[in-house]
Amino acid sequence: MAEIEFAEIVAGGFTFRARVAGPADGRLVLLLHGFPETSAEWVGQLSALGDAGYRAVAFDQRGYSPGARPAEEAAYDRDALVGDVLAVADALGATGPAAGGPAFDLVGHDWGGAMAWQVAGLHPDRVRTVSVVSTPHPDAMWAASHREGSDQRERSSYMKMFRTRGKAEELLLADDAKYLRAAFKGLSETAIAEYLEIMRQPGALTGALNWYRAIEPKSLADAGTIEVPALYVWGAQDPAMGRLAAEMTAAHVSGPYQFVELPDADHWVPENAAAELNESLLEHLATY
């Protein structure tokens, strides 16, 4: 099994913590974690990708890495987060054809999935393939939230609380982080303990919540149609991302597209359905 190493990546004026696996000269696969996790969620995928010869890099994103935790809420807008992904890719040598370098493969889950759609849509020249776990295309998510009879708006109602400045932090960490522990239902106690340790660091939870506060759903709508080969993996038991948005995602991809439904999977697909995700991901990467 490929060894996972820790690294620090200096990019865009910040220092990002990362987990890395696979040969240094392997094809670069960047993995973007979601809320409120870290690069630790990708351990199962890093090993599988490294064994397959890819250079797999999962980094703790803005707000989560101590060296990339600006205090200003505005520093967490969409363009800043997309810029982090491109800056990390640049630092790892995947500068894109226009700059004489290779493109990279992109994988994202939850908020990391939302950013993966953005990077692939706005910078298709930089991305070889995109693989998104759980998160529908933003236009599909918006449409489903406004469709009569859809339950997507109710599923997403927690976001309103997350945008409440100050009070959200207090609520999420109260009573030994009872709310966060409930959100992590289904994950191992070891994983929960690691994520909570990060969220309790000064400024970390505020940084993570600032993704919700600085980004309005409408601001994600200009990513456009995805032209690069896309894989979308969705767990049918996901309480936050409903079937309508998942199925509507196909309408926003013009390139080769595969939708994989995991009937028994919840939101935490990378950890709880690692074997199924790895199979689809490796097949997708090998195809392109």
VOTI-597427 format. One line per field, with one value per residue: x, y, z of N, C-alpha, C in turn; residue in one letter; residue number from 1. Coordinates in nm, 2 decimals, decimal comma. Example, Ala and Ser with C-alpha at 12.3 -4.5 7.8 and 13.67 -1.06 7.14 Angstrom:
npx = c(1,32_1,28)
npy = c(-0,57_-0,22)
npz = c(0,78_0,71)
capx = c(1,23_1,37)
capy = c(-0,45_-0,11)
capz = c(0,78_0,71)
cpx = c(1,32_1,29)
cpy = c(-0,33_0,00)
cpz = c(0,78_0,79)
r = c(a_s)
k = c(1_2)
This chain:
npx = c(0,08_0,05_0,26_0,15_0,25_0,32_0,31_0,41_0,28_0,37_0,19_0,04_0,08_0,02_0,06_-0,01_-0,11_-0,06_-0,15_0,02_0,07_0,21_0,42_0,67_0,68_0,44_0,12_-0,06_-0,31_-0,54_-0,70_-0,99_-1,11_-1,42_-1,66_-1,71_-1,43_-1,10_-0,80_-0,77_-0,99_-0,95_-0,78_-0,82_-0,85_-0,61_-0,42_-0,50_-0,48_-0,21_-0,10_-0,18_-0,01_-0,04_0,03_-0,09_-0,25_-0,38_-0,49_-0,52_-0,76_-0,82_-0,86_-0,86_-0,60_-0,34_-0,16_-0,30_-0,52_-0,68_-0,83_-1,03_-1,36_-1,43_-1,22_-1,27_-1,41_-1,56_-1,37_-1,13_-1,10_-1,10_-0,87_-0,68_-0,67_-0,57_-0,32_-0,20_-0,18_0,00_0,22_0,29_0,37_0,19_0,11_-0,05_-0,13_-0,11_0,10_0,30_0,30_0,17_-0,19_-0,41_-0,57_-0,88_-1,05_-1,32_-1,51_-1,82_-1,80_-1,55_-1,62_-1,80_-1,62_-1,46_-1,63_-1,64_-1,37_-1,33_-1,52_-1,46_-1,20_-1,12_-0,90_-0,70_-0,77_-0,77_-0,95_-1,26_-1,38_-1,65_-1,78_-2,08_-2,17_-2,39_-2,39_-2,36_-2,57_-2,76_-2,82_-2,92_-3,15_-3,30_-3,35_-3,54_-3,75_-4,08_-4,23_-4,00_-3,76_-3,52_-3,46_-3,53_-3,35_-3,12_-3,14_-2,98_-2,77_-2,84_-2,82_-2,54_-2,44_-2,48_-2,32_-2,08_-2,27_-2,31_-2,06_-2,05_-2,27_-2,21_-1,99_-2,07_-2,15_-1,95_-1,91_-2,15_-2,34_-2,17_-2,07_-2,30_-2,35_-2,14_-2,22_-2,19_-1,93_-1,60_-1,49_-1,23_-1,18_-1,36_-1,26_-1,02_-1,10_-1,25_-1,05_-0,91_-1,11_-1,14_-0,92_-0,78_-0,96_-1,02_-1,27_-1,43_-1,31_-1,37_-1,65_-1,68_-1,67_-1,94_-2,05_-1,92_-1,98_-2,24_-2,51_-2,59_-2,37_-2,22_-2,31_-2,21_-2,02_-2,08_-2,13_-1,99_-1,71_-1,50_-1,41_-1,63_-1,70_-1,95_-2,03_-2,27_-2,43_-2,72_-2,84_-2,78_-2,83_-2,82_-2,79_-3,01_-3,20_-3,31_-3,15_-2,91_-2,97_-3,03_-2,79_-2,66_-2,75_-2,58_-2,34_-2,14_-1,93_-1,78_-1,96_-2,03_-2,25_-2,27_-2,46_-2,47_-2,65_-2,67_-2,51_-2,41_-2,36_-2,08_-1,91_-1,63_-1,50_-1,69_-1,77_-1,55_-1,43_-1,61_-1,61_-1,34_-1,31_-1,47_-1,34_-1,08_-1,12_-1,24_-1,02_-0,83_-0,95_-0,93)
npy = c(-0,12_0,22_0,46_0,73_1,05_1,35_1,69_2,03_2,29_2,58_2,83_3,09_3,28_3,16_2,89_2,56_2,27_1,93_1,60_1,34_1,10_0,84_0,82_1,08_1,18_1,11_1,13_1,42_1,43_1,62_1,65_1,77_1,86_1,85_2,04_1,96_1,88_1,75_1,70_1,45_1,30_1,18_0,96_0,69_0,71_0,83_0,63_0,43_0,57_0,63_0,37_0,31_0,46_0,73_1,08_1,17_1,43_1,57_1,86_2,06_2,30_2,66_2,83_2,59_2,50_2,60_2,79_2,92_3,08_3,33_3,62_3,78_3,78_3,82_3,72_3,46_3,42_3,29_3,32_3,35_3,10_2,93_3,03_2,94_2,66_2,66_2,78_2,60_2,39_2,50_2,53_2,27_2,20_2,16_2,35_2,40_2,38_2,63_2,76_2,59_2,36_2,05_1,96_1,90_1,64_1,66_1,62_1,63_1,68_1,75_2,08_2,09_1,96_2,14_2,35_2,21_2,18_2,45_2,52_2,34_2,44_2,71_2,71_2,53_2,46_2,40_2,16_1,82_1,60_1,59_1,49_1,45_1,43_1,37_1,65_1,83_1,98_2,33_2,48_2,29_2,24_2,49_2,50_2,28_2,36_2,55_2,43_2,35_2,15_2,02_1,89_2,00_2,26_2,25_2,05_2,19_2,38_2,41_2,57_2,83_2,87_2,83_3,06_3,25_3,48_3,43_3,32_3,07_2,94_2,92_2,75_2,52_2,42_2,39_2,21_2,00_1,99_1,89_1,93_1,92_1,67_1,52_1,58_1,45_1,19_0,85_0,84_0,72_0,71_0,79_0,94_1,15_1,26_1,37_1,56_1,73_1,83_1,99_2,18_2,31_2,47_2,80_3,03_2,84_2,71_2,94_3,02_2,80_2,82_3,06_3,00_2,95_3,20_3,39_3,32_3,33_3,13_3,21_3,32_3,12_3,04_3,10_2,92_2,77_2,53_2,21_2,11_1,93_1,58_1,43_1,29_1,19_1,11_0,99_0,95_0,78_0,80_1,04_1,31_1,58_1,64_1,60_1,37_1,49_1,72_1,58_1,42_1,61_1,72_1,62_1,77_1,98_1,92_1,90_1,75_1,42_1,21_1,05_0,92_0,80_0,62_0,54_0,33_0,27_0,45_0,72_1,07_1,08_0,96_0,92_0,81_0,61_0,46_0,38_0,18_0,14_0,41_0,43_0,24_0,35_0,60_0,54_0,40_0,61_0,79_0,64_0,61_0,85)
npz = c(0,00_-0,08_0,07_0,28_0,31_0,50_0,41_0,33_0,15_-0,02_-0,15_-0,33_-0,13_0,10_0,34_0,30_0,46_0,38_0,26_0,10_-0,16_-0,36_-0,67_-0,72_-0,98_-1,09_-1,25_-1,16_-0,92_-0,76_-0,45_-0,29_0,02_0,23_0,43_0,78_0,76_0,69_0,50_0,58_0,52_0,28_0,30_0,23_-0,05_-0,13_-0,08_-0,26_-0,51_-0,51_-0,52_-0,78_-0,93_-0,95_-0,86_-0,58_-0,41_-0,13_0,02_0,32_0,32_0,27_0,57_0,72_0,72_0,94_0,84_0,64_0,71_0,70_0,87_0,77_0,66_0,39_0,26_0,19_-0,04_-0,35_-0,57_-0,44_-0,32_-0,54_-0,66_-0,48_-0,53_-0,80_-0,75_-0,58_-0,76_-0,94_-0,78_-0,76_-1,01_-1,21_-1,42_-1,65_-2,00_-2,13_-2,00_-2,05_-1,90_-1,75_-1,73_-1,45_-1,26_-1,09_-0,78_-0,57_-0,26_-0,10_0,01_-0,11_-0,34_-0,46_-0,52_-0,70_-0,92_-0,99_-1,05_-1,27_-1,45_-1,49_-1,55_-1,77_-1,92_-1,75_-1,62_-1,64_-1,59_-1,39_-1,08_-0,88_-0,56_-0,39_-0,41_-0,60_-0,94_-0,93_-1,06_-1,09_-0,83_-0,75_-0,91_-0,82_-0,56_-0,60_-0,72_-0,74_-0,50_-0,44_-0,20_-0,15_-0,06_0,21_0,29_0,27_0,47_0,70_0,64_0,67_0,95_0,98_0,86_1,05_1,22_1,47_1,66_1,54_1,56_1,84_1,89_1,75_1,88_2,14_2,45_2,44_2,17_2,06_1,85_1,62_1,65_1,60_1,34_1,23_1,23_1,17_1,10_1,21_1,55_1,58_1,35_1,39_1,63_1,53_1,34_1,51_1,67_1,50_1,44_1,68_1,70_1,73_1,54_1,34_1,30_1,25_1,01_0,85_0,85_0,72_0,45_0,39_0,46_0,30_0,04_-0,17_-0,29_-0,55_-0,65_-0,75_-0,99_-1,23_-1,33_-1,54_-1,81_-1,79_-1,95_-1,95_-1,90_-1,68_-1,36_-1,14_-0,82_-0,60_-0,29_-0,21_0,04_0,14_0,35_0,30_0,02_-0,23_-0,44_-0,67_-0,74_-0,78_-1,00_-1,19_-1,25_-1,48_-1,69_-1,70_-1,79_-2,07_-2,17_-2,17_-1,94_-1,64_-1,41_-1,09_-0,87_-0,54_-0,36_-0,09_0,04_0,26_0,33_0,38_0,18_0,08_0,31_0,41_0,19_0,06_-0,11_-0,32_-0,43_-0,50_-0,70_-0,91_-0,94_-1,01_-1,25_-1,40_-1,42_-1,56_-1,80_-1,92)
capx = c(0,00_0,13_0,28_0,10_0,34_0,27_0,39_0,36_0,28_0,36_0,12_-0,05_0,10_-0,02_0,12_-0,11_-0,08_-0,11_-0,12_0,07_0,10_0,24_0,55_0,68_0,67_0,32_0,02_-0,11_-0,45_-0,56_-0,83_-1,04_-1,20_-1,54_-1,68_-1,60_-1,33_-0,96_-0,74_-0,77_-1,10_-0,91_-0,67_-0,84_-0,83_-0,47_-0,35_-0,54_-0,43_-0,07_-0,07_-0,20_0,10_-0,07_0,08_-0,22_-0,22_-0,49_-0,44_-0,61_-0,79_-0,82_-0,94_-0,83_-0,45_-0,30_-0,08_-0,39_-0,64_-0,71_-0,94_-1,14_-1,47_-1,43_-1,11_-1,32_-1,51_-1,54_-1,25_-1,01_-1,09_-1,06_-0,73_-0,60_-0,65_-0,48_-0,19_-0,14_-0,14_0,12_0,34_0,32_0,42_0,08_0,08_-0,14_-0,07_-0,07_0,22_0,40_0,30_0,05_-0,31_-0,42_-0,70_-0,94_-1,15_-1,37_-1,63_-1,89_-1,75_-1,45_-1,69_-1,85_-1,50_-1,41_-1,71_-1,60_-1,24_-1,34_-1,60_-1,40_-1,06_-1,12_-0,77_-0,61_-0,82_-0,78_-1,08_-1,31_-1,46_-1,72_-1,85_-2,19_-2,22_-2,44_-2,35_-2,43_-2,69_-2,86_-2,85_-3,01_-3,28_-3,37_-3,39_-3,65_-3,85_-4,20_-4,24_-3,87_-3,73_-3,38_-3,44_-3,53_-3,23_-3,01_-3,17_-2,88_-2,68_-2,88_-2,76_-2,40_-2,41_-2,50_-2,18_-2,05_-2,36_-2,29_-1,94_-2,09_-2,37_-2,14_-1,89_-2,13_-2,17_-1,85_-1,93_-2,26_-2,39_-2,08_-2,07_-2,42_-2,33_-2,04_-2,28_-2,15_-1,78_-1,54_-1,46_-1,09_-1,19_-1,43_-1,17_-0,92_-1,17_-1,28_-0,92_-0,88_-1,22_-1,12_-0,80_-0,82_-1,00_-1,04_-1,42_-1,48_-1,26_-1,45_-1,79_-1,67_-1,71_-2,08_-2,08_-1,87_-2,02_-2,38_-2,53_-2,60_-2,23_-2,16_-2,39_-2,14_-1,92_-2,12_-2,14_-1,86_-1,66_-1,40_-1,47_-1,67_-1,76_-2,03_-2,07_-2,37_-2,49_-2,87_-2,88_-2,72_-2,94_-2,81_-2,80_-3,12_-3,20_-3,35_-3,03_-2,81_-3,01_-3,03_-2,65_-2,62_-2,78_-2,48_-2,21_-2,14_-1,83_-1,81_-2,01_-2,07_-2,32_-2,27_-2,54_-2,44_-2,78_-2,66_-2,41_-2,45_-2,28_-1,94_-1,87_-1,49_-1,47_-1,78_-1,79_-1,42_-1,40_-1,69_-1,56_-1,20_-1,33_-1,52_-1,25_-0,96_-1,17_-1,25_-0,89_-0,77_-1,02_-0,89)
capy = c(0,00_0,34_0,54_0,86_1,14_1,49_1,80_2,17_2,35_2,72_2,87_3,21_3,36_3,08_2,75_2,46_2,13_1,83_1,45_1,31_0,96_0,81_0,87_1,23_1,21_1,06_1,23_1,49_1,43_1,71_1,62_1,89_1,81_1,93_2,09_2,03_1,78_1,79_1,61_1,31_1,23_1,12_0,87_0,57_0,74_0,86_0,50_0,37_0,65_0,61_0,24_0,31_0,53_0,87_1,16_1,22_1,53_1,63_1,96_2,13_2,42_2,79_2,82_2,47_2,50_2,72_2,89_2,97_3,11_3,48_3,65_3,85_3,69_3,84_3,64_3,32_3,42_3,19_3,34_3,32_2,95_2,87_3,07_2,85_2,53_2,68_2,82_2,47_2,31_2,57_2,50_2,13_2,19_2,14_2,49_2,40_2,39_2,77_2,79_2,49_2,25_1,96_1,98_1,81_1,58_1,72_1,54_1,71_1,63_1,85_2,21_2,07_1,93_2,27_2,42_2,13_2,22_2,59_2,52_2,28_2,52_2,84_2,69_2,39_2,43_2,35_2,04_1,70_1,54_1,63_1,39_1,52_1,33_1,42_1,78_1,85_2,10_2,44_2,52_2,19_2,26_2,61_2,47_2,19_2,43_2,64_2,35_2,33_2,01_1,96_1,91_2,05_2,38_2,20_1,98_2,29_2,48_2,42_2,67_2,96_2,88_2,84_3,20_3,34_3,51_3,42_3,22_2,94_2,88_2,88_2,64_2,40_2,37_2,38_2,07_1,91_1,98_1,80_1,95_1,87_1,52_1,47_1,60_1,35_1,06_0,75_0,83_0,66_0,80_0,84_1,05_1,26_1,33_1,44_1,68_1,82_1,89_2,11_2,28_2,38_2,56_2,94_3,08_2,74_2,70_3,06_3,01_2,70_2,87_3,17_2,96_2,97_3,34_3,48_3,27_3,32_3,03_3,27_3,35_3,00_3,01_3,13_2,82_2,72_2,39_2,15_2,05_1,82_1,46_1,44_1,18_1,24_1,00_1,04_0,85_0,80_0,82_1,17_1,39_1,72_1,65_1,52_1,30_1,58_1,79_1,49_1,38_1,73_1,76_1,58_1,87_2,09_1,87_1,87_1,65_1,28_1,22_0,93_0,94_0,67_0,63_0,44_0,32_0,26_0,54_0,85_1,19_1,06_0,86_0,89_0,72_0,50_0,38_0,40_0,08_0,18_0,53_0,41_0,17_0,44_0,70_0,48_0,38_0,74_0,85_0,55_0,63_0,98)
capz = c(0,00_-0,10_0,19_0,28_0,38_0,52_0,34_0,33_0,01_-0,02_-0,27_-0,32_-0,01_0,22_0,35_0,31_0,50_0,28_0,26_-0,04_-0,19_-0,50_-0,72_-0,74_-1,12_-1,14_-1,29_-1,04_-0,88_-0,64_-0,38_-0,21_0,12_0,25_0,57_0,84_0,76_0,64_0,40_0,63_0,47_0,16_0,32_0,15_-0,19_-0,15_-0,09_-0,39_-0,62_-0,51_-0,57_-0,92_-0,99_-0,95_-0,75_-0,52_-0,31_-0,06_0,11_0,40_0,24_0,34_0,70_0,78_0,74_1,02_0,76_0,54_0,79_0,71_0,96_0,70_0,60_0,25_0,21_0,16_-0,15_-0,45_-0,65_-0,36_-0,30_-0,67_-0,68_-0,40_-0,61_-0,91_-0,69_-0,53_-0,88_-1,00_-0,70_-0,78_-1,14_-1,31_-1,46_-1,76_-2,13_-2,17_-1,94_-2,08_-1,81_-1,77_-1,66_-1,34_-1,23_-0,97_-0,71_-0,46_-0,19_-0,02_-0,04_-0,21_-0,47_-0,51_-0,58_-0,81_-1,03_-1,03_-1,12_-1,40_-1,54_-1,52_-1,60_-1,83_-1,98_-1,64_-1,56_-1,73_-1,55_-1,26_-1,01_-0,77_-0,47_-0,31_-0,44_-0,74_-1,01_-0,86_-1,13_-1,06_-0,68_-0,74_-0,97_-0,74_-0,44_-0,64_-0,79_-0,66_-0,45_-0,41_-0,06_-0,14_0,02_0,35_0,31_0,28_0,56_0,80_0,59_0,73_1,08_0,96_0,82_1,16_1,27_1,61_1,72_1,48_1,63_1,98_1,89_1,70_1,98_2,28_2,50_2,39_2,02_2,04_1,72_1,52_1,66_1,54_1,19_1,19_1,25_1,07_1,09_1,32_1,66_1,55_1,25_1,46_1,72_1,45_1,29_1,62_1,72_1,41_1,45_1,81_1,70_1,71_1,40_1,24_1,28_1,18_0,87_0,78_0,83_0,63_0,32_0,38_0,48_0,19_-0,09_-0,19_-0,39_-0,68_-0,70_-0,81_-1,11_-1,36_-1,36_-1,67_-1,85_-1,77_-2,08_-1,93_-1,86_-1,54_-1,28_-1,02_-0,73_-0,51_-0,20_-0,21_0,18_0,18_0,40_0,25_-0,12_-0,27_-0,57_-0,79_-0,78_-0,83_-1,14_-1,28_-1,28_-1,61_-1,79_-1,69_-1,84_-2,21_-2,20_-2,13_-1,81_-1,57_-1,28_-1,02_-0,75_-0,44_-0,30_0,06_0,10_0,31_0,28_0,40_0,08_0,08_0,42_0,43_0,07_-0,01_-0,21_-0,44_-0,48_-0,56_-0,82_-1,01_-0,96_-1,09_-1,39_-1,47_-1,45_-1,66_-1,93_-1,99)
cpx = c(0,09_0,14_0,22_0,20_0,27_0,37_0,33_0,38_0,27_0,30_0,03_-0,04_0,07_0,07_0,01_-0,05_-0,14_-0,07_-0,09_0,10_0,13_0,37_0,55_0,65_0,53_0,22_-0,05_-0,26_-0,46_-0,70_-0,86_-1,14_-1,32_-1,54_-1,75_-1,49_-1,19_-0,92_-0,75_-0,89_-1,06_-0,81_-0,70_-0,82_-0,68_-0,39_-0,38_-0,48_-0,27_-0,03_-0,09_-0,10_0,07_0,00_-0,05_-0,18_-0,35_-0,45_-0,55_-0,64_-0,79_-0,92_-0,90_-0,68_-0,42_-0,23_-0,17_-0,52_-0,66_-0,83_-1,06_-1,24_-1,46_-1,32_-1,15_-1,42_-1,47_-1,40_-1,13_-0,99_-1,05_-0,91_-0,64_-0,57_-0,55_-0,34_-0,12_-0,09_-0,01_0,24_0,38_0,36_0,31_0,03_-0,02_-0,07_-0,03_0,06_0,33_0,40_0,18_-0,07_-0,31_-0,56_-0,75_-1,05_-1,19_-1,50_-1,69_-1,85_-1,64_-1,50_-1,74_-1,73_-1,45_-1,50_-1,67_-1,47_-1,25_-1,42_-1,53_-1,26_-1,04_-0,98_-0,67_-0,65_-0,83_-0,92_-1,13_-1,40_-1,52_-1,80_-1,95_-2,25_-2,27_-2,38_-2,42_-2,56_-2,80_-2,91_-2,95_-3,15_-3,36_-3,42_-3,51_-3,76_-3,96_-4,21_-4,11_-3,84_-3,58_-3,36_-3,44_-3,40_-3,11_-3,03_-3,07_-2,78_-2,71_-2,82_-2,61_-2,36_-2,43_-2,37_-2,18_-2,14_-2,34_-2,17_-1,98_-2,18_-2,29_-2,05_-1,95_-2,15_-2,08_-1,88_-2,04_-2,32_-2,30_-2,07_-2,19_-2,41_-2,23_-2,09_-2,24_-2,00_-1,72_-1,50_-1,32_-1,10_-1,26_-1,34_-1,07_-0,98_-1,20_-1,16_-0,89_-0,98_-1,21_-1,00_-0,85_-0,84_-1,03_-1,19_-1,47_-1,43_-1,34_-1,59_-1,79_-1,69_-1,86_-2,12_-2,04_-1,92_-2,18_-2,41_-2,53_-2,47_-2,16_-2,22_-2,32_-2,03_-1,95_-2,12_-2,00_-1,82_-1,57_-1,47_-1,50_-1,73_-1,83_-2,08_-2,15_-2,42_-2,64_-2,92_-2,83_-2,84_-2,94_-2,83_-2,90_-3,11_-3,22_-3,22_-2,92_-2,84_-3,00_-2,89_-2,61_-2,65_-2,68_-2,34_-2,22_-2,03_-1,87_-1,85_-2,06_-2,13_-2,33_-2,35_-2,50_-2,57_-2,77_-2,56_-2,47_-2,37_-2,13_-1,89_-1,72_-1,44_-1,56_-1,81_-1,66_-1,39_-1,48_-1,64_-1,43_-1,22_-1,37_-1,41_-1,13_-1,00_-1,18_-1,12_-0,82_-0,82_-0,97_-0,74)
cpy = c(0,13_0,42_0,68_0,95_1,28_1,59_1,93_2,23_2,50_2,77_2,99_3,29_3,29_2,95_2,65_2,33_2,03_1,69_1,41_1,16_0,94_0,87_1,02_1,27_1,15_1,17_1,29_1,48_1,51_1,67_1,73_1,83_1,90_1,98_1,98_1,93_1,84_1,69_1,47_1,23_1,14_1,01_0,74_0,59_0,77_0,73_0,44_0,44_0,63_0,48_0,23_0,39_0,68_0,95_1,23_1,31_1,59_1,73_2,02_2,27_2,55_2,78_2,70_2,46_2,62_2,83_2,95_3,00_3,26_3,51_3,71_3,76_3,70_3,76_3,50_3,32_3,32_3,21_3,32_3,17_2,88_2,91_2,98_2,72_2,55_2,71_2,69_2,39_2,37_2,53_2,35_2,10_2,17_2,28_2,51_2,42_2,53_2,81_2,68_2,37_2,16_2,01_1,89_1,75_1,63_1,64_1,63_1,65_1,74_1,99_2,19_2,03_2,05_2,35_2,34_2,17_2,36_2,59_2,46_2,36_2,64_2,82_2,56_2,36_2,38_2,21_1,93_1,63_1,60_1,52_1,45_1,42_1,41_1,55_1,79_1,97_2,22_2,49_2,42_2,21_2,38_2,57_2,38_2,26_2,52_2,57_2,33_2,18_1,95_1,99_1,96_2,17_2,34_2,13_2,08_2,39_2,51_2,54_2,81_2,98_2,90_2,98_3,30_3,36_3,50_3,31_3,08_2,87_2,83_2,76_2,51_2,33_2,35_2,23_1,97_1,88_1,89_1,81_1,89_1,72_1,46_1,47_1,49_1,20_0,96_0,74_0,77_0,76_0,86_0,95_1,17_1,34_1,41_1,57_1,78_1,89_2,01_2,22_2,36_2,47_2,70_2,98_2,97_2,72_2,82_3,06_2,91_2,75_2,99_3,13_2,98_3,12_3,42_3,44_3,25_3,22_3,09_3,30_3,24_2,96_3,03_3,03_2,76_2,57_2,33_2,07_1,93_1,70_1,46_1,31_1,24_1,12_1,05_0,93_0,88_0,82_0,96_1,26_1,53_1,73_1,55_1,46_1,40_1,66_1,70_1,45_1,49_1,77_1,73_1,69_1,98_2,04_1,83_1,77_1,51_1,28_1,08_0,97_0,81_0,70_0,51_0,43_0,33_0,36_0,67_0,96_1,16_0,95_0,83_0,79_0,59_0,42_0,39_0,30_0,11_0,30_0,51_0,34_0,27_0,55_0,65_0,45_0,50_0,79_0,77_0,57_0,75_1,01)
cpz = c(0,00_0,04_0,18_0,37_0,40_0,46_0,36_0,20_0,02_-0,15_-0,24_-0,19_0,12_0,22_0,38_0,36_0,40_0,31_0,12_-0,05_-0,33_-0,55_-0,75_-0,89_-1,18_-1,18_-1,17_-1,03_-0,75_-0,58_-0,28_-0,11_0,14_0,40_0,65_0,86_0,72_0,54_0,45_0,57_0,34_0,17_0,24_0,00_-0,22_-0,17_-0,23_-0,51_-0,63_-0,56_-0,72_-1,00_-1,01_-0,84_-0,69_-0,40_-0,26_0,03_0,19_0,35_0,33_0,46_0,78_0,81_0,83_0,94_0,65_0,61_0,81_0,80_0,89_0,64_0,44_0,18_0,17_0,05_-0,25_-0,52_-0,57_-0,34_-0,43_-0,70_-0,60_-0,47_-0,72_-0,86_-0,64_-0,65_-0,94_-0,92_-0,71_-0,92_-1,25_-1,35_-1,58_-1,89_-2,17_-2,12_-1,96_-1,99_-1,83_-1,70_-1,54_-1,33_-1,10_-0,91_-0,59_-0,39_-0,11_-0,07_-0,13_-0,34_-0,54_-0,58_-0,70_-0,94_-1,08_-1,10_-1,26_-1,50_-1,58_-1,58_-1,67_-1,89_-1,88_-1,59_-1,67_-1,71_-1,42_-1,21_-0,89_-0,69_-0,39_-0,37_-0,58_-0,81_-0,95_-0,93_-1,10_-0,91_-0,67_-0,80_-0,88_-0,61_-0,47_-0,71_-0,69_-0,62_-0,42_-0,26_-0,04_-0,06_0,17_0,38_0,34_0,39_0,67_0,76_0,65_0,87_1,07_0,92_0,93_1,23_1,42_1,68_1,67_1,54_1,77_1,98_1,85_1,80_2,12_2,32_2,44_2,24_1,98_1,90_1,61_1,53_1,59_1,39_1,14_1,20_1,14_1,06_1,22_1,43_1,64_1,46_1,32_1,55_1,64_1,40_1,40_1,67_1,63_1,43_1,58_1,81_1,68_1,57_1,30_1,20_1,21_1,04_0,79_0,75_0,73_0,48_0,29_0,38_0,36_0,05_-0,09_-0,30_-0,53_-0,74_-0,76_-0,94_-1,24_-1,40_-1,50_-1,69_-1,84_-1,90_-2,06_-1,89_-1,71_-1,48_-1,16_-0,95_-0,62_-0,42_-0,18_-0,06_0,23_0,23_0,35_0,10_-0,18_-0,41_-0,69_-0,83_-0,84_-0,98_-1,24_-1,32_-1,42_-1,71_-1,79_-1,73_-1,98_-2,25_-2,16_-1,98_-1,76_-1,43_-1,21_-0,89_-0,66_-0,35_-0,14_0,12_0,15_0,26_0,28_0,31_0,08_0,19_0,42_0,31_-0,01_-0,12_-0,34_-0,51_-0,56_-0,69_-0,94_-1,04_-1,05_-1,23_-1,47_-1,51_-1,56_-1,79_-2,00_-1,95)
r = c(m_a_e_i_e_f_a_e_i_v_a_g_g_f_t_f_r_a_r_v_a_g_p_a_d_g_r_l_v_l_l_l_h_g_f_p_e_t_s_a_e_w_v_g_q_l_s_a_l_g_d_a_g_y_r_a_v_a_f_d_q_r_g_y_s_p_g_a_r_p_a_e_e_a_a_y_d_r_d_a_l_v_g_d_v_l_a_v_a_d_a_l_g_a_t_g_p_a_a_g_g_p_a_f_d_l_v_g_h_d_w_g_g_a_m_a_w_q_v_a_g_l_h_p_d_r_v_r_t_v_s_v_v_s_t_p_h_p_d_a_m_w_a_a_s_h_r_e_g_s_d_q_r_e_r_s_s_y_m_k_m_f_r_t_r_g_k_a_e_e_l_l_l_a_d_d_a_k_y_l_r_a_a_f_k_g_l_s_e_t_a_i_a_e_y_l_e_i_m_r_q_p_g_a_l_t_g_a_l_n_w_y_r_a_i_e_p_k_s_l_a_d_a_g_t_i_e_v_p_a_l_y_v_w_g_a_q_d_p_a_m_g_r_l_a_a_e_m_t_a_a_h_v_s_g_p_y_q_f_v_e_l_p_d_a_d_h_w_v_p_e_n_a_a_a_e_l_n_e_s_l_l_e_h_l_a_t_y)
k = c(1_2_3_4_5_6_7_8_9_10_11_12_13_14_15_16_17_18_19_20_21_22_23_24_25_26_27_28_29_30_31_32_33_34_35_36_37_38_39_40_41_42_43_44_45_46_47_48_49_50_51_52_53_54_55_56_57_58_59_60_61_62_63_64_65_66_67_68_69_70_71_72_73_74_75_76_77_78_79_80_81_82_83_84_85_86_87_88_89_90_91_92_93_94_95_96_97_98_99_100_101_102_103_104_105_106_107_108_109_110_111_112_113_114_115_116_117_118_119_120_121_122_123_124_125_126_127_128_129_130_131_132_133_134_135_136_137_138_139_140_141_142_143_144_145_146_147_148_149_150_151_152_153_154_155_156_157_158_159_160_161_162_163_164_165_166_167_168_169_170_171_172_173_174_175_176_177_178_179_180_181_182_183_184_185_186_187_188_189_190_191_192_193_194_195_196_197_198_199_200_201_202_203_204_205_206_207_208_209_210_211_212_213_214_215_216_217_218_219_220_221_222_223_224_225_226_227_228_229_230_231_232_233_234_235_236_237_238_239_240_241_242_243_244_245_246_247_248_249_250_251_252_253_254_255_256_257_258_259_260_261_262_263_264_265_266_267_268_269_270_271_272_273_274_275_276_277_278_279_280_281_282_283_284_285_286_287_288)
